[in-house]
Amino acid sequence: MSSDEEYYIILHVGGHFVKDQYVRYAGEEVIRLKEDLDTISYFELCKLVKIGLGFNTFMLIYFHKLGTIRLQNNLRVICDDISTIAMLDFWVKFKEIDLYVEHEVDNLIIIDKIYLLTVGEGDDEGVESDGEGEMMLVILQHQME
């Protein structure tokens, strides 16, 4: 590798994976970082996401195999130095790599009842119209006995 070559990480953070017709990453912030290929390890990637970008909780980091258009079946988990080396093979070839961060839920709230939101006729108590035909749920409250 020549010392004048530049390598970039395209980091997709703050979003979540959605599977409709195809897998996509929605609600994301995209950050492009110039990084040193020779010093990247799994530990360094985690440190970059946690400390450098302030995302303290995340579950997994994925890389997208460049040269393929869709994320579907082309995401690979980075979970250790061996998978980081697999990512580096693509990074060297294309000079940049797309990484996707899957975040944990920050505040998990467990409730003892299951509420289903359905569409249909019936009592509209607790429901308010925004004046444009859309209905929104204002308050759904369950009082503990």
C-alpha positions, 0 to 999 in steps of 0.5 A, a space after each residue: 500500500 502506498 502511503 498517499 492512498 486514502 481510505 474512508 469509512 462511510 458510517 451509517 449510525 442512529 438508524 435501524 434496519 427495515 425489511 419491506 420489499 428489500 432490507 434498508 437502513 432508515 433514519 440514519 446519519 451518515 458520517 464519512 471518516 478518513 481512517 488508517 487501514 493499518 491500525 483498524 481492528 475490531 476494538 478500534 471500530 468499537 471505540 470509534 463508534 462508542 467514544 468518537 461518535 458518542 453512541 454508547 450502546 450498540 449491538 452489532 456493526 455490519 459492513 456492506 460488501 461493495 460492488 453489490 447494490 442492495 443490502 439484502 444478503 450483502 451485509 456481513 457482521 463485524 464481531 471480532 478481528 477475523 471478521 474485521 480482516 474480511 472487511 479489510 479485504 473489501 476496504 483495500 479493493 474499493 478504498 472505502 467501506 460502508 459500515 452500519 451500526 445496529 443500536 440497542 433500545 436505550 430505555 426498554 419499558 415492559 408492560 403487563 398488558 398487550 394493546 393492539 392498534 387496529 383500524 375500524 369503526 367504534 368508540 373514538 374516545 381518546 382519539 383526536 383528529 388533526 383536521 386532515 382526516 388522519 387520526 392519532 392516539 392521544 392517550 392510552 392509559 392502563 391503571 394498575 389495580 
